[in-house]
Amino acid sequence: MSDDAILADEDPREFHSPFDIALDWAALEAFKWLVLGHIVYVVGLAVAFFLKIPNGVIWMTPLFAAPLVWKGRGHRLWPKVLALIVGVTVAHYLGMQAAASAQESQGLLTEPSLLPGFVGGAVGAVVSMGLCAVFGLMRPGAATLIFALFGAVLLSLVGGLGVYLYLTTGARGDTFISALMQLLKIYTPWQIAFAYVMAKVLRPDG
């Protein structure tokens, strides 16, 4: 049966779950630009480490969303800058502070756990998506809300695992490359998952 015949035979009354993990064409386009942003972020992080810039992981955060914002600069530029450049940077900072507080609350003698990264990932995800909603960058509807909740849980789990690996598996050597690779245990999985979640919930530029 051809694709056209399958579509013609589809019953419009058939139930379709609002929860859909697939990327449509617009989400896939956003995902590609955010993955590019992660690559740019890693390059910026390497430069920050090489130059020994304090808090480089925070200062380089705007690079993550910069390619996506540049790609859609012709439509609602300032809300994108405020939510995706400034807002995501603030969310990153707050997430790191929350993770550090969770780590301190466990005490120095406690074995590493998933809690610090889980808390940090949750804060980063909720603040980022909340700001996107405030600035009108989120897709409307229940499906987006459902996926945003799923995304927050996913990013919390990825954050927890990433920080746990960071704390329990050491880097070899004292070079800035080894230090960078150690940090990427946190940032690569989380930013790729974040790119996927944001691609699903952000409005298409259209």
N, C-alpha and C positions, 0 to 999 in steps of 0.2 A: 504494500500500500504506500502511495506517495505521501510526502509531508503535507501537501495541500489537502489530500483526502483525510488524513488524520486530523488536521485542524478543523476541517469542515464537519467531521463526525463528532467532535468534542461537544459534550453537553454543557451549556453555560451554567446549568444548575448544579453541576458537580462541585463538591466541596474542595476548596484549595486552602491549605494551611497558610496562615499569614507568616509562619516561620519558614524562611527559605535561606539556605546558606550559599546558594549559587550566586555568582557575580553576573549581573547583566552587562551590556556593552558599556554603559556609562561608568559603572562601578569598576569594571576591568580597566578602563582607561585611567581612572583615578588611582587604582591600585598600582599600575605601572609607574606612574609619576611619583607616588610615595615610596616605592621600592628604589627608584632612582634617588629620591631624597635620602634614603637610608645610606646608599653608597656615598653620596656627597657628605653626609654626616660622618661616616667612618673616615673619609679623607680628612675632613676638618678636625676630627678627634685626634688623628695621627699627627697633624700639624701642631695641635694644642699640646700634645704630649711631648713632641720633639722640642718645642719652644718652652715647655714647662709653664704653661699658662694656668694659673690657679682656677679651679672650678671649670675646666675646659669642657667637661661633659654637659654643663649647663649652658655655657656661652655658645656652644656649637649647635644647640637644639634648634634654632631657627632654620638651619640648613635642611632639616628633615622635610618640612612642608614647603620650603621655598620653591622647588620645581613645580609642585602642583599649583601654588599661588601664581607663579609666573605664567604657567600654561593658561590659567583662567583669569588673567589680569584684566581682560576686557569686560568682565561681568562681576559687579559687587566686590571690587578690589579691597576697599577698606574693611568691610566686615571679615573678609578672609584674612587680611593681615592681622587684625585684632584677635581673631579666634584661633587661627592656625599657626601664626608666627609668634605673636606675643602670648596668647592664651596657652598654647601647648608648652611653651617654655616655662610659664608660671606653673602649669600642671606638673611638669617634670620636676621642678624645684620642690613643690609641695609633696610630690610623691617620694622624693629622696628624703625629705625631712620626716615624713611619716614612717618610712622604712627604718631610718636611723632611730627614731623614738621607740619603735617596736623592738628593735634590737637591744636598745638600752634597757627597756622594761624587762627583758628576759634575764639580764645580768650577764656578767662576763664569764661566769663558770658554766652557763647553760650551753648544751650542744647546739650547733647551728640547726635552724628549722626553716620551714617554709614561710613562717609568719611574717618576717620583715618584708620580703619581696611581695607576698600576697597583699599586705596592707599598702605598700608603695604602689603596686600595680593597680589596685582598686582606686586609690586616690587619683593617680594620673589619668586613668580611664574616665572616671566620673567627672572630674573637673574639665577635661578636654571636651567630652561630649556635651556636658552641660553648657559650656561656653558656646559651642557650635549651635546648640538649640537656642540660646539667648540671642545670638546674632542672626538667626533665621537661616542657618546653613544646613539644617537637618531635613531629610525627606519627611513629609507629613504622614500621618496614619499610624494605626496600631502595629503594623508589621515592623516599622522602624523602631518603635518603643520596645517591642519584644526582642528584636535583634540587639538593640542597645543594651538591654539587661543581660542577654546572653554574652555579648561582647565584653561587658564589665567583668563577668565571672571568668570568662576565658582569659582576659588580660591579667586578672588577679592570679590565676593559676600559673600562667606563663611567667609572670613576675616572681612568684614564689619559687618556682623551679630554677629560674635564672640566677637569682640571688643565692639560693642554696648551693648551686654548682660553683658560683663565685667564691663562696665562703669555704667550701670543702675540697675544691680541686685547685691546687696552686699552679702558678705559671712557672716555667723553667727559665732561669736567667733573670738578669736585672735590667735588660734593655727596655727602651720604650716600646719596642715591638711586642715583647712578652707581656708588658703591662697592658698594652692595647688589646691583645688577644684575650687576656683575662677579662677585661671589661666587656668585650663582645659576647661573652657568655650570657651577659644580662641583656645587652642592647640589641643584638641581632635578632634573637627570637622574639623579643617584646615588640620591637619596631615593625617587624614583618607582620606579626599578628595585629598590631595596632593599625597598620596600613590596610589590612583586610577589613577590619571592623569599620574604620573610617570610610573606606570606599563603599561599604554597604549602606552607611547611614547618611552620608553627605548627599545633598541635592546635586543632580547633574548640572553642568554649566548651561547646557541647552540653549 
